[in-house]
Amino acid sequence: MYYLWLPIIFEGVIASFISSYLSKIIPEHLRTNLNVGYMLMILGGGCTIGAFLSASLSDRYSVLSINKFGMLILALCAVLTYINDSFEF
């Protein structure tokens, strides 16, 4: 059960990021309520597909190895998001 604490904490950080800062990544001239809604719907669909994939993979393989892989991907996405946000296009 100890291996579930880190994903739970990261999920809280991700939820707070999504609710406050994700819409600010969209450029100013494209940031409308409709575009933010589309982005959040796509994100929700991705979370649903990811949850299904994660459950099916953890049934096949060790839960701990799937957890380590997921944390690696999450850290990579966080770094790429930070790099993308720090550059001005």
C-alpha positions as CSV (number, residue, x, y, z in Angstrom):
1,M,0.0,0.0,0.0
2,Y,3.0,2.4,0.5
3,Y,3.5,2.7,-3.2
4,L,0.2,4.5,-3.6
5,W,1.0,7.6,-1.6
6,L,3.3,9.2,-4.1
7,P,0.7,8.9,-7.0
8,I,-2.0,10.3,-4.7
9,I,0.1,13.3,-3.9
10,F,1.0,13.8,-7.5
11,E,-2.6,13.6,-8.5
12,G,-3.5,16.4,-6.1
13,V,-0.7,18.5,-7.5
14,I,-1.9,17.8,-11.1
15,A,-5.5,18.6,-10.2
16,S,-4.5,22.0,-8.7
17,F,-2.3,22.7,-11.7
18,I,-5.2,21.9,-14.1
19,S,-7.7,24.0,-12.3
20,S,-5.5,27.1,-12.1
21,Y,-2.7,27.2,-14.7
22,L,-3.4,24.9,-17.6
23,S,-5.7,27.4,-19.5
24,K,-2.9,30.0,-19.3
25,I,-0.7,27.8,-21.5
26,I,-3.1,28.6,-24.4
27,P,-1.9,31.8,-26.3
28,E,-3.9,34.9,-25.5
29,H,-5.5,35.3,-28.9
30,L,-6.8,31.7,-28.8
31,R,-7.9,31.6,-25.1
32,T,-11.7,31.5,-25.2
33,N,-14.1,29.7,-23.0
34,L,-14.8,27.2,-25.8
35,N,-11.1,26.4,-26.5
36,V,-10.5,26.0,-22.7
37,G,-13.5,23.7,-22.6
38,Y,-12.2,21.6,-25.5
39,M,-8.8,21.3,-23.9
40,L,-10.3,20.2,-20.6
41,M,-12.5,17.6,-22.4
42,I,-9.5,16.2,-24.2
43,L,-7.6,16.1,-21.0
44,G,-10.5,14.2,-19.3
45,G,-10.6,11.7,-22.1
46,G,-6.9,11.1,-21.8
47,C,-7.3,10.6,-18.1
48,T,-10.0,8.0,-18.7
49,I,-7.9,6.1,-21.3
50,G,-4.9,6.4,-19.1
51,A,-6.8,4.9,-16.1
52,F,-8.0,2.0,-18.2
53,L,-4.6,1.3,-19.6
54,S,-2.9,1.6,-16.2
55,A,-5.4,-0.8,-14.6
56,S,-5.0,-3.4,-17.4
57,L,-1.2,-3.1,-17.4
58,S,-1.0,-3.4,-13.6
59,D,-3.1,-6.6,-13.8
60,R,-0.5,-8.1,-16.2
61,Y,2.7,-6.8,-14.6
62,S,3.8,-5.9,-11.2
63,V,2.0,-2.9,-9.8
64,L,5.2,-1.5,-8.4
65,S,6.9,-1.5,-11.8
66,I,3.9,0.2,-13.5
67,N,4.0,2.8,-10.7
68,K,7.7,3.5,-11.3
69,F,7.1,3.8,-15.1
70,G,4.1,6.1,-14.5
71,M,6.1,8.4,-12.1
72,L,8.9,8.6,-14.7
73,I,6.5,9.6,-17.5
74,L,4.8,12.1,-15.1
75,A,8.2,13.7,-14.2
76,L,9.1,13.9,-17.9
77,C,5.8,15.6,-18.8
78,A,6.3,18.1,-15.9
79,V,9.8,19.0,-17.1
80,L,8.6,19.3,-20.7
81,T,5.7,21.5,-19.7
82,Y,8.1,23.8,-17.6
83,I,10.5,24.0,-20.6
84,N,7.6,24.8,-23.0
85,D,6.2,27.5,-20.6
86,S,9.5,29.2,-20.1
87,F,10.1,29.9,-23.8
88,E,8.4,32.8,-25.5
89,F,7.2,32.0,-29.0
